[in-house]
Amino acid sequence: MAAIEELAEEFARLPGIGRKTALRLTYHLLKRPPEEILRLARALEGVAERVKACSCCGNLTEADPCGYCSSPRRDRSVICVVEEASDIPAIERAGEFRGLYHVLGGRLSPLEGIGPDELNIASLLARLEGETEVREVILATNPSVEGEATALYIQKLVPGGIRVTRLARGLPVGGDLEYADGVTIAEALAGRREL
């Protein structure tokens, strides 16, 4: 029973996985053939051994530098700053951004003890100083209190001569006004544009 408890405890450490779900996942795996469980174990081991942060942008990758940083097709004059590497695929799915990325590895959160030194901010500033062709930094942090604070903090540190922009906020396409909260409507009104 110790092995079952140990696996359930490890599952429960994952975000969004409580004790009941952890046990359900554990017992589900135990119903699978041993080769499937070993395949999962090998995949986890492979991620642990091969995936690392890109030395340039902080994206998670097997190759260093990552595919975005090493691509000659990317626009090197624009850097999109995101909180986590998991934000990059969402931006890429839109098919509109062709610049480079910079992953902070989180957001400022004094209550959780996360200050500027715990984030990948110093390397962003070094990058902006070293890459003379950067003309714009897009702050794509989440629209939360912590994300806004992080964006404002970085905005103040970006060297002069580099344009700093923020992702637009407001109503989602296909959304109904009657279900939108007041802050979302206020942001949509502030960011309105002429037709």
C-alpha positions in Angstrom: 0.0 0.0 0.0 3.0 2.3 0.5 3.6 2.6 -3.3 -0.1 3.5 -3.9 0.1 6.2 -1.2 3.4 7.6 -2.5 2.0 7.9 -6.1 -1.2 9.5 -4.8 0.8 12.0 -2.8 2.9 12.9 -5.9 -0.3 13.4 -8.0 -1.8 15.6 -5.2 1.2 18.0 -5.6 0.1 18.9 -9.1 -2.0 22.0 -9.5 -5.7 21.4 -9.5 -5.3 17.9 -8.2 -6.9 17.2 -4.8 -6.6 14.0 -2.7 -9.6 12.3 -4.3 -8.5 13.0 -7.8 -5.0 11.8 -7.0 -6.3 8.5 -5.7 -8.6 8.2 -8.7 -5.6 8.7 -11.1 -3.5 6.2 -9.1 -6.2 3.5 -9.3 -6.8 4.2 -12.9 -3.2 3.6 -13.7 -3.2 0.4 -11.7 -5.9 -0.9 -14.0 -3.7 -0.3 -17.1 -1.2 -2.8 -18.4 2.3 -2.4 -16.8 3.8 -1.3 -20.1 1.5 1.7 -20.2 2.5 2.7 -16.7 6.2 2.3 -17.6 5.7 4.4 -20.8 4.3 7.2 -18.7 7.2 6.8 -16.3 9.7 7.0 -19.2 8.0 10.1 -20.6 8.2 11.8 -17.2 11.9 10.8 -16.9 12.6 12.1 -20.4 11.0 15.5 -19.6 13.0 15.7 -16.3 16.3 14.9 -18.1 15.9 16.7 -21.5 13.7 19.8 -21.0 15.4 22.9 -19.6 15.0 26.7 -19.8 16.3 28.5 -22.9 19.4 30.5 -21.9 18.1 33.4 -23.9 14.4 33.7 -23.3 13.6 31.3 -20.5 11.2 29.2 -22.7 11.1 25.4 -21.9 12.9 23.6 -24.6 15.1 20.6 -25.4 17.4 22.6 -27.6 19.3 25.7 -26.4 18.6 28.3 -27.7 14.9 27.4 -28.3 13.3 27.3 -31.7 11.9 30.8 -31.4 15.3 32.4 -30.4 17.2 30.5 -33.1 14.7 31.0 -35.9 15.9 33.5 -38.6 12.2 34.1 -39.5 11.3 35.7 -36.2 11.2 39.5 -36.0 14.0 40.4 -33.6 12.7 44.0 -33.1 9.8 42.9 -30.9 9.9 40.9 -27.6 6.7 39.6 -26.0 7.1 39.2 -22.3 4.9 36.4 -20.8 4.5 35.1 -17.3 5.0 31.4 -18.1 6.3 29.2 -21.0 2.7 27.8 -21.2 1.5 31.2 -22.4 3.6 31.0 -25.6 1.5 28.4 -27.4 -1.7 30.5 -26.8 -0.1 33.5 -28.5 1.3 31.3 -31.3 -2.2 29.8 -32.0 -3.5 33.3 -32.9 -1.0 33.3 -35.8 -0.4 37.0 -35.6 2.8 37.4 -33.6 6.2 36.8 -35.3 8.6 38.3 -32.8 10.6 36.8 -29.9 9.5 35.9 -26.4 10.8 36.3 -22.9 9.5 34.1 -20.1 9.4 35.7 -16.6 8.8 32.4 -14.8 5.9 33.9 -12.8 4.6 37.3 -11.6 5.3 39.6 -8.7 3.4 38.4 -5.7 4.7 39.8 -2.3 2.2 37.7 -0.4 3.7 34.6 -1.9 7.3 35.9 -1.4 7.9 36.4 -5.2 9.8 39.6 -5.8 11.8 40.8 -8.8 14.8 38.7 -7.9 12.7 35.5 -8.2 11.7 36.3 -11.8 13.6 36.4 -15.0 13.6 40.2 -15.1 17.4 40.8 -14.9 18.0 38.7 -18.0 15.3 40.6 -19.9 16.9 43.9 -19.1 20.3 42.5 -20.1 18.8 41.4 -23.3 17.3 44.8 -24.0 20.7 46.4 -23.4 22.5 43.9 -25.6 20.2 43.6 -28.5 20.2 47.0 -30.2 17.5 46.1 -32.8 14.7 45.7 -30.1 12.2 48.5 -30.8 9.2 47.2 -28.8 8.4 45.2 -25.7 4.9 43.8 -25.4 3.9 43.1 -21.8 1.6 40.1 -22.0 1.2 39.4 -18.3 -2.2 38.2 -17.1 -4.8 40.8 -16.3 -4.7 40.1 -12.6 -3.6 42.4 -9.8 -0.2 40.6 -9.8 0.1 40.6 -13.6 -0.7 44.3 -13.7 1.9 45.1 -11.0 4.5 43.0 -12.9 3.8 44.9 -16.1 4.1 48.3 -14.4 7.3 47.3 -12.7 8.9 46.1 -16.0 7.6 49.2 -17.8 9.6 51.4 -15.5 12.8 49.5 -16.1 12.7 49.3 -19.9 15.4 51.5 -21.4 14.4 54.7 -23.1 13.9 54.5 -26.9 12.1 51.2 -26.7 8.3 51.3 -27.1 6.4 49.5 -24.3 2.9 48.2 -25.1 0.4 46.1 -23.3 -2.1 43.5 -24.6 -5.5 44.9 -25.2 -8.2 43.9 -22.7 -12.0 43.8 -23.0 -14.9 41.8 -24.2 -14.2 38.4 -25.8 -15.4 37.7 -29.3 -18.7 35.9 -29.0 -19.4 37.1 -25.5 -22.6 38.8 -24.3 -22.5 42.2 -22.6 -25.1 41.1 -20.1 -22.7 38.5 -18.7 -19.5 40.7 -18.6 -18.4 42.2 -15.3 -17.9 45.9 -14.8 -14.1 45.9 -15.0 -14.2 44.1 -18.3 -16.7 46.5 -19.7 -14.6 49.5 -18.4 -11.5 48.0 -20.1 -13.4 47.5 -23.3 -14.6 51.1 -23.3 -11.2 52.5 -22.5 -9.6 50.5 -25.3 -12.3 51.3 -27.9 -11.2 52.1 -31.4 -12.6 54.0 -34.4 -14.3 52.0 -37.2 
